Amino acid sequence: SIDREWSTTDCYFGGSFGIPTEERLRLDRPYCRVDRFALKKSLTKNFRVVEANHISDAIGLNMYSPAGSLLHDEDGTTIQLQPKDAKSDLLTMRTKIVIDTTGHETKLVLKDTREPYTRPGFQIAYGALVEVDESKSSDLSQIGPYDKEAMTLFDYRTDHFDGDEGATIKATKAPTFMYAMPLEGNKIFFEETSLVARPAMSFQECKDRCFRRLKHLGIDATKIEEEEYCYIPMGGALPARDQRILGFGGAAAMVHPSTGYHLCRAMMGATDAAAAIRDELAKEKPNIDKAVASAYDSLWSPGNIRQRNFATFGGEFLMKQNIVGLRGFFDGFFRLPLELWGGFLAGWPGLAYNESHETWTKRMLFGLNFIIKLPPPVALDMFLSIVSYSIFENLSLIQSVTPFLGEPDSYEYKRNTDRIGDVSAKLEAVEMIKSSKAFAEMPTEVAAVAGSLDNKPEKIEVLNS
């Protein structure tokens, strides 16, 4: 359920490219806060909860250490779990399919880290739910510059470092922004966020910047009710193909590579993955490998992968930017038509405006519209980054925005026909050997066919008449 909804969303990108520091960019779009407790309750109905941890570590495709801790067979999987009480004996659980939702740094799902490979970036944030002293406020409709009836998504200003050259240089090279979510009365949630960086920003740095910004804005936080430490890996490798465990959420790299958004993408993906599993398990003789492969393909179809590759480049570009570049980037981004910027933030089939990004032609159109909205220095940097990324890192961006280079590899189940071989040739050999008047010994593969036909031994001897 929705805990709170704001009718508008505010941003501050002032301080560069002639934009006044105090200028506010207001997006005529509502912003909603999900009630995380209600969501968790609704998603955990009708489940048996076992409070235990897995002990397995994937060491190869469908291979795990310690030996015997996780085993697959044609009917499902057996996994050993360690109860929370470490003195208790291991639990042995049996299931059709293991679905891993342990996050991006899972130990159960192997990632496809073959070259070319883009390592993940990291979104780091320090957040605090605070009570604010409003006794000296002349306008109770605001907390500092932040409208209580609006959600402030980005405040990329750095005037709170004015006069401190060292801190200004540091904040310019490693930018953070404030996220301000007014709640009831004098309560407000603030979060200082490093959008994406590699290596990750320090949590302490984010916390220090948060309270320095509040002090500069005249916001007196008298009580801290909750603190949040946000760590979100973004981008990185997709799951390796042909593995039996189904990764989901962070374990399947479903986090948006440019924004860190995840919840809505996971909710949409769950429906398709569940349907793929259901359809295969409903068959008289289900194939568990096919069920998992179909679920992966529902999440990461070739079309979804191409769209993700486009967003992955976006994350790489954002990591290169200093505070000036990010202000110019986002000011231009939010001046695009809603369906273009909204579709990029969605980045998943079925979400609002995603149809504006689902094909290479539409992604190309987005890019052309976007680059002309950017300040010239940022536009030039983006153009050079596109060229450099495509030449020196990988061709996934070109594949994403052109009809060239075909489709990415599919997760669809492919039966291993190497173990079957050419049945026609083997059947021909069987018949020729049977009719031979000489002694004949069937090759092993041919004998297997003969045995499956009439249960005759692998060696047949034909005597001269």
C-alpha positions, 0 to 999 in steps of 0.5 A, spaced: 500 500 500 501 507 499 504 510 505 504 517 502 503 521 496 506 527 494 502 531 488 509 534 485 516 532 485 522 538 485 529 538 483 535 543 484 540 543 479 543 550 480 550 552 480 552 551 473 550 553 466 547 559 468 542 556 472 541 560 479 543 556 485 536 557 488 532 555 482 527 549 482 525 545 477 518 542 478 516 536 475 508 535 475 508 528 477 506 525 483 511 521 488 509 515 492 512 512 498 510 505 499 509 502 506 514 497 506 511 493 512 505 492 509 508 490 502 512 485 506 506 482 509 502 482 503 508 478 500 509 473 505 502 470 506 501 463 505 509 461 506 512 456 511 518 460 513 524 457 515 529 461 519 536 458 517 541 460 512 544 456 506 551 454 506 553 453 499 557 456 494 557 456 487 564 453 484 562 452 477 555 451 473 551 447 478 556 445 482 557 447 489 561 447 495 561 444 500 560 437 497 553 435 498 550 441 500 546 442 494 544 437 489 540 437 483 536 431 479 531 431 474 525 432 479 528 438 483 533 440 488 536 438 495 539 443 499 542 443 506 540 449 511 544 451 517 539 453 523 540 460 526 542 456 532 549 454 530 548 448 535 543 445 531 543 440 526 543 441 518 536 441 515 535 438 509 530 441 504 527 438 498 524 443 492 522 443 485 526 449 484 530 454 488 529 461 487 535 465 490 533 472 492 539 473 496 541 480 493 547 482 487 552 478 491 549 472 491 553 465 493 548 461 489 547 464 482 553 464 478 554 471 473 557 471 466 563 475 467 566 473 461 569 479 457 567 484 455 564 485 462 562 491 465 563 491 473 558 494 477 557 501 480 555 502 487 549 507 490 551 509 497 546 513 501 546 515 508 539 517 510 535 519 517 528 520 519 528 526 523 524 531 527 525 538 526 525 544 530 520 549 527 519 554 532 523 559 529 520 558 522 516 563 518 513 559 513 510 552 516 509 550 509 516 548 508 522 545 511 528 550 509 527 550 502 523 544 501 516 544 500 512 539 505 507 538 499 512 536 494 518 530 494 525 533 493 528 528 488 534 531 487 538 537 490 545 537 487 547 544 490 553 545 493 553 552 496 554 549 503 561 548 501 562 555 499 568 558 503 571 551 504 576 550 498 578 543 500 571 540 501 568 544 494 573 540 490 572 534 494 564 534 493 565 537 485 569 530 484 565 525 488 558 528 487 552 527 492 545 529 492 540 530 497 533 527 497 528 530 502 521 526 503 517 530 508 512 526 512 507 528 518 508 535 521 515 536 523 518 529 521 522 529 514 526 523 511 533 526 508 538 522 505 545 524 502 546 519 496 552 518 491 548 516 485 553 511 482 560 510 483 566 505 483 569 504 488 563 506 492 563 513 496 564 513 504 558 512 508 561 517 513 562 522 507 555 522 506 553 522 513 557 528 514 555 532 508 548 531 510 548 534 516 553 540 513 547 541 508 542 541 513 546 546 517 547 551 511 539 551 510 537 552 517 534 546 518 535 544 526 534 536 526 533 535 534 531 528 534 533 522 529 528 517 529 531 512 524 537 511 520 538 508 513 545 505 510 543 504 503 548 500 499 546 498 492 550 494 486 548 497 479 549 494 473 555 488 473 554 481 469 547 478 468 546 470 471 550 465 467 546 461 462 544 454 463 544 454 471 538 450 475 538 456 481 533 461 479 536 468 481 531 473 482 531 481 484 539 483 485 541 476 484 539 476 477 541 483 476 534 486 475 536 493 479 536 499 474 543 500 472 543 508 471 538 509 477 538 503 482 530 503 482 528 496 483 521 494 486 517 496 480 521 492 476 521 486 480 514 486 481 513 486 474 518 481 473 515 476 478 509 475 474 512 473 468 517 468 471 512 465 475 508 464 469 514 461 465 515 456 471 507 454 472 506 453 465 512 448 465 511 444 472 503 443 469 506 438 464 505 431 465 513 430 465 516 437 467 523 439 465 526 443 471 531 445 467 527 448 462 522 451 467 528 455 470 531 457 463 524 459 461 523 463 467 530 467 466 528 468 459 522 471 461 526 476 465 532 477 460 529 476 453 534 478 448 530 485 447 530 486 455 538 485 455 538 490 449 534 495 453 539 494 459 545 495 455 543 502 453 542 503 461 548 500 463 552 505 458 548 511 462 550 508 469 558 508 466 557 515 463 554 518 470 560 515 474 564 519 469 561 526 471 563 531 476 558 535 479 557 540 473 556 534 469 551 531 473 547 538 474 547 539 466 545 532 465 539 531 469 537 538 467 537 536 460 534 529 462 527 532 465 526 537 460 525 531 455 518 529 454 515 525 460 514 519 456 522 519 454 525 520 461 519 516 464 520 510 460 528 511 461 527 511 469 522 505 468 526 500 464 522 494 464 516 491 460 509 493 462 512 499 466 509 506 465 512 509 458 517 503 457 514 502 450 518 509 448 525 505 450 523 498 448 526 498 440 532 500 438 529 505 434 526 508 440 532 508 444 536 512 438 530 517 438 531 518 445 538 519 445 538 524 439 532 528 443 536 528 449 543 530 447 540 536 444 537 538 451 544 538 454 549 543 455 554 543 449 560 541 454 556 535 457 553 533 450 560 533 447 562 529 453 557 524 452 558 523 444 566 522 446 564 517 451 559 513 446 565 513 441 570 511 446 565 506 450 564 502 443 571 502 441 575 500 447 570 497 452 564 493 448 559 493 442 553 492 447 551 500 446 551 499 438 547 493 439 542 496 443 541 502 438 542 499 431 539 493 427 547 491 427 550 485 431 544 481 432 541 479 438 544 477 445 544 470 447 538 467 449 536 464 456 531 459 452 532 452 454 536 448 448 536 441 449 543 438 448 543 434 442 550 432 442 548 426 446 543 424 441 547 425 435 545 423 428 540 417 429 538 416 422 546 414 421 546 410 427 539 406 425 542 405 418 548 402 421 544 397 425 540 395 419 547 394 415 550 390 421 544 385 422 544 384 415 552 383 414 554 375 413 561 377 417 562 378 424 560 385 426 561 389 433 557 395 433 560 401 436 557 403 442 553 409 440 550 405 435 549 399 440 545 404 444 540 405 439 540 397 437 539 396 445 533 401 445 530 398 439 529 391 441 534 390 447 539 386 444 546 385 446 551 390 444 555 385 440 551 381 435 555 376 431 552 374 424 555 367 422 556 365 415 550 361 412 
